[in-house]
Amino acid sequence: MLETSARLLRLLSLLQTHREWSGAELAQRLGVTGRTVRRDVDRLRELGYPVHATAGVSGYRLGAGSTLPPLLLDDDEAVAVAVGLRTAAGGGVTGIEESSVRALVKLEQVLPARLRARVGTLQSMTVPLTAAGPTVDPELLTAVAAACRDHEGLRFDYQSHDGSETTRLVEPHRLVSSGRRWYLIAFDTTRDDWRTFRLDRVRLRTPGGRRFVPRDPPETDLAGYTTRMISSAPYRYRGRFTVHAPAAEVGARFPPAVALVEPLDEGSCTLVSGANSLDEMLFYVMSLGVPFEVHEPGELVDHIRVLIGRLTAALPD
């Protein structure tokens, strides 16, 4: 049985290359008869692998099926896939970050230690040419994703926006990607409430928390929930404006991590954003180049009046 299983794996490995094999070639490579090859091909088909035979000749190739059967990778292929997934998880290819993390969790779970070391070495010796911004270690992403999947608590040090640090014990629920930033939605057991954490500010501690029974999420729309949480993060100032432009147009100018945009009608919307200075907040809204009204904070209204006075005084007589 072990010999047969090993031969099936070897046959599958040969079929997963790009070429088409004749029955005689496969028999020679495997050291068996043509009859044994045909019998092994039938076993692979029973396992869900779409092995196609070429009409008129004894040839075989592996086709695409309706479902994805298990793949068999050699060492070099496994390292290449892991490195590619780590790169994609880091935001190199927009739109596939979350899928890359899920696939990376599955792959690294079965990689032998020697291959994990090769992947780590290659990653550490590579300098990516990427846009500036916060980055997250792929190992942290995969560890947190695995904890979400397995319902295992996490214990970590968390640095807030003002630089202060606290230790958190949470029940992780989901990862959310917003551009090049990653967020963790988790239930904070100390504060007895749901929280959103930026992963680039997380430093995991060992050991983590215990296994837990998953809770109902705070909302079904986790993307919308995360957008509201991070756009109203504890900045020094929180601004609310009515902007006289379509919500789609304004939303395209502000990433979700910066502002929350909600339509009022076809030609106007509400903009909620935070900033650590009044000048910074005013600059972002004025950069839209459309009329707007300030509702809060009151300090911004007073600041605009002061600026108007300065600008008026600066005009020539």
SULCOR-V69256 format. One record per residue. N is the residue number from 0. PSI is psi in whole degrees, -180 to 180 (none if undefined). Layout:
((N & PSI) (N & PSI))
This chain:
((0 & -45) (1 & -40) (2 & -41) (3 & -44) (4 & -42) (5 & -39) (6 & -38) (7 & -41) (8 & -41) (9 & -42) (10 & -44) (11 & -40) (12 & -41) (13 & -42) (14 & -24) (15 & 1) (16 & 174) (17 & -15) (18 & 168) (19 & 138) (20 & 140) (21 & 159) (22 & -37) (23 & -40) (24 & -44) (25 & -41) (26 & -40) (27 & -44) (28 & -37) (29 & -13) (30 & 36) (31 & -179) (32 & 165) (33 & -33) (34 & -42) (35 & -39) (36 & -47) (37 & -39) (38 & -40) (39 & -36) (40 & -42) (41 & -38) (42 & -41) (43 & -39) (44 & -38) (45 & -29) (46 & -2) (47 & 5) (48 & 123) (49 & 85) (50 & 117) (51 & 141) (52 & 138) (53 & 128) (54 & 135) (55 & -24) (56 & 163) (57 & 74) (58 & 152) (59 & 145) (60 & 155) (61 & 118) (62 & -179) (63 & 129) (64 & -177) (65 & -21) (66 & 161) (67 & 110) (68 & 166) (69 & 139) (70 & 148) (71 & 115) (72 & 141) (73 & 179) (74 & -49) (75 & -40) (76 & -41) (77 & -42) (78 & -43) (79 & -43) (80 & -43) (81 & -43) (82 & -42) (83 & -41) (84 & -38) (85 & -41) (86 & -45) (87 & -37) (88 & -27) (89 & 3) (90 & 12) (91 & -29) (92 & 111) (93 & 135) (94 & -12) (95 & 13) (96 & -48) (97 & -42) (98 & -38) (99 & -40) (100 & -43) (101 & -44) (102 & -37) (103 & -38) (104 & -46) (105 & -43) (106 & -47) (107 & -20) (108 & -27) (109 & -2) (110 & 134) (111 & 157) (112 & -37) (113 & -34) (114 & -36) (115 & -37) (116 & -40) (117 & -43) (118 & -45) (119 & -39) (120 & -47) (121 & -41) (122 & -41) (123 & -25) (124 & 8) (125 & 132) (126 & 108) (127 & 142) (128 & 92) (129 & 169) (130 & 152) (131 & 150) (132 & 170) (133 & 139) (134 & 158) (135 & 132) (136 & 128) (137 & -32) (138 & -36) (139 & -43) (140 & -47) (141 & -36) (142 & -43) (143 & -41) (144 & -41) (145 & -38) (146 & -39) (147 & -44) (148 & -42) (149 & 2) (150 & 52) (151 & 133) (152 & 156) (153 & 142) (154 & 125) (155 & 160) (156 & 135) (157 & 129) (158 & 122) (159 & 178) (160 & -25) (161 & 6) (162 & -10) (163 & 153) (164 & 136) (165 & 159) (166 & 129) (167 & 145) (168 & 115) (169 & 162) (170 & 102) (171 & 142) (172 & -58) (173 & 155) (174 & 141) (175 & 131) (176 & 133) (177 & 96) (178 & -123) (179 & 9) (180 & 147) (181 & 141) (182 & 147) (183 & 124) (184 & 122) (185 & 157) (186 & 117) (187 & 110) (188 & -27) (189 & -42) (190 & -3) (191 & 46) (192 & 163) (193 & 142) (194 & 158) (195 & 126) (196 & 136) (197 & 125) (198 & -27) (199 & -7) (200 & 8) (201 & 134) (202 & 108) (203 & 146) (204 & 154) (205 & 133) (206 & 166) (207 & -153) (208 & -179) (209 & 169) (210 & 150) (211 & 161) (212 & 123) (213 & 139) (214 & 163) (215 & 135) (216 & 160) (217 & -32) (218 & 158) (219 & -34) (220 & 86) (221 & -30) (222 & -46) (223 & -39) (224 & -46) (225 & -41) (226 & -44) (227 & -39) (228 & -44) (229 & -25) (230 & -20) (231 & 29) (232 & 161) (233 & 68) (234 & 169) (235 & -37) (236 & 143) (237 & 121) (238 & 145) (239 & 128) (240 & 153) (241 & 121) (242 & 128) (243 & 73) (244 & 155) (245 & 145) (246 & -38) (247 & -38) (248 & -43) (249 & -42) (250 & -30) (251 & -20) (252 & -16) (253 & 119) (254 & 158) (255 & -29) (256 & -9) (257 & -39) (258 & 157) (259 & 125) (260 & 125) (261 & 133) (262 & 143) (263 & -45) (264 & -167) (265 & -27) (266 & 8) (267 & 163) (268 & 167) (269 & 134) (270 & 124) (271 & 126) (272 & 165) (273 & 158) (274 & 160) (275 & -2) (276 & 150) (277 & -38) (278 & -41) (279 & -44) (280 & -45) (281 & -38) (282 & -45) (283 & -40) (284 & -41) (285 & -27) (286 & -14) (287 & -28) (288 & 25) (289 & 161) (290 & 148) (291 & 164) (292 & 139) (293 & 127) (294 & -36) (295 & 155) (296 & 162) (297 & -30) (298 & -31) (299 & -38) (300 & -47) (301 & -38) (302 & -38) (303 & -40) (304 & -41) (305 & -43) (306 & -39) (307 & -42) (308 & -42) (309 & -44) (310 & -38) (311 & -42) (312 & -26) (313 & -13) (314 & 145) (315 & 150) (316 & none))
